Amino acid sequence: MVDAPIVLYGYTGQEDVSEVAVFFQEPNFYYLTGHDEPGAALVLIPSSPTGPGPEGPREILYLPPRDPKEEVWEGPKIGLDDPGIAEKTGLPSIEPIANLRSDLTKLSKTYANFYTILPPPNEEGYPHFTDSVMLIREAIPHSNLKDIAPQLYAMRQLKSEGELALMQKAIDLSIDAHFDAIEIMRPGLFEYQIAARMKEIHEWGGCEREAYSPIVGAGFNSTVLHYSALDGKIKDGDLVVIDMGGEYGGYAADITRTLPANGKFTTRQREIYDIVLGAQNAALAAVRPGAMLYRGKGSLQQIVIDYIRNSKGRDKEGRTLERYYPHGVSHHIGLDVHDPGDRDRPLEPGMVISVEPGIYIPEENLGVRIEDDVLVIKDGYRILSSRLPRTADEIEKAMAEGHARNQQ
């Protein structure tokens, strides 16, 4: 894609120094290397501008020196002198990170341009990309630094078979956790108790962490889109929105179901639920290569808005319900639950997206969201989370069976 070297730094391990912090790699660095230890860097070198040459194209992983004193506390790290280091890392060229600066200086005699990820306009949190750019500019101050993010994010939107296998594992464990919530859901529990059981299933199955902050919102809390307090008590007659997904091998799942706390939807709850389900089915039917998420009359977003507007549902004032759908229908899923990249890019086979319409009516304490993870294939789509019940009847049946098992 590019004709100049690419330089990327992994996280340093100093991004969060709290006692409970666990190291997770910068996603783009992890995507290209699979390396999940701190302090490393990567250089991708194309063929020489004058021809292929004996040394290119090639890739070099730069590793920090091992620190025996630190390893007493944190355990052994990969070292340059480890037997089979190339096999362990999957990269044939491994160098000490102390060599990186001089190597970049040498490369700058051949290449006028270099690529890295340039910091976004308002980088939040730890300024990783800002610091990385500073280090690169110190080594090659006269070189032109360009942004590789657009190309890298475009690659990340198309999943390989290996990536899909990891995503399916995350999705399957998340489905198992949602089934547990269906089985144990009842009035009198607290929202955090549902979340705790689901997180246990994720971790028991091998998830490294939650893919995002868990959402379990009952009653009014079901209408709060990113509700995170989880301190409410679930009451009889509540609807409970559960938006939870685990992360496996670095890859995220993102699934939402809406459950009646007592196992039965009221007439009004079922009405709203069926409208959301109908909107999701209408959007799913449009998923295929070439479809658009947001741009144009036939986009998934417009399909959902039109479906909700044209439904027979009304609020207490007799108004149509599209005003109660305040968010987007979809996003890409991958190493990040909201994977980066151009969301206006036409869909292609290998993309994994969410399809997640919702209706949230605060004055009725009534929120419904249904979200599934969907793979775009050459002739349409495949729901990767299809094992989980979606219709109101299926949910009531699964809850009844779960309650019966618990009473045995």
Sequence and secondary structure as in RCSB ss.txt:
>XXXX:A:sequence
MVDAPIVLYGYTGQEDVSEVAVFFQEPNFYYLTGHDEPGAALVLIPSSPTGPGPEGPREILYLPPRDPKEEVWEG
PKIGLDDPGIAEKTGLPSIEPIANLRSDLTKLSKTYANFYTILPPPNEEGYPHFTDSVMLIREAIPHSNLKDIAP
QLYAMRQLKSEGELALMQKAIDLSIDAHFDAIEIMRPGLFEYQIAARMKEIHEWGGCEREAYSPIVGAGFNSTVL
HYSALDGKIKDGDLVVIDMGGEYGGYAADITRTLPANGKFTTRQREIYDIVLGAQNAALAAVRPGAMLYRGKGSL
QQIVIDYIRNSKGRDKEGRTLERYYPHGVSHHIGLDVHDPGDRDRPLEPGMVISVEPGIYIPEENLGVRIEDDVL
VIKDGYRILSSRLPRTADEIEKAMAEGHARNQQ
>XXXX:A:secstr
  SS EEEE   S S  STT      HHHHHHH   STT EEEEE  BTTB TTT SEEEEEE    HHHHHHH 
    TTSTTHHHHHT SEEEEGGGHHHHHHHHTTT SEEEE    TT  SS HHHHHHHHHHHH TTSEEEE HH
HHHHHHHS  HHHHHHHHHHHHHHHHHHHHHHHH  TT BHHHHHHHHHHHHHHTT  EESS  EEEEGGGGGST
T      B  TT EEEEEE EEETTEE  EEEEEETTS   HHHHHHHHHHHHHHHHHHHT STT  SSSSTTSH
HHHHHHHHHHSS   TTS  SGGG  S S  B SSSSS  S TTS   TT EEEE  EEEEGGGTEEEE BEEEE
EETTEEEETTTTS  SHHHHHHHHHHHHHHHH 
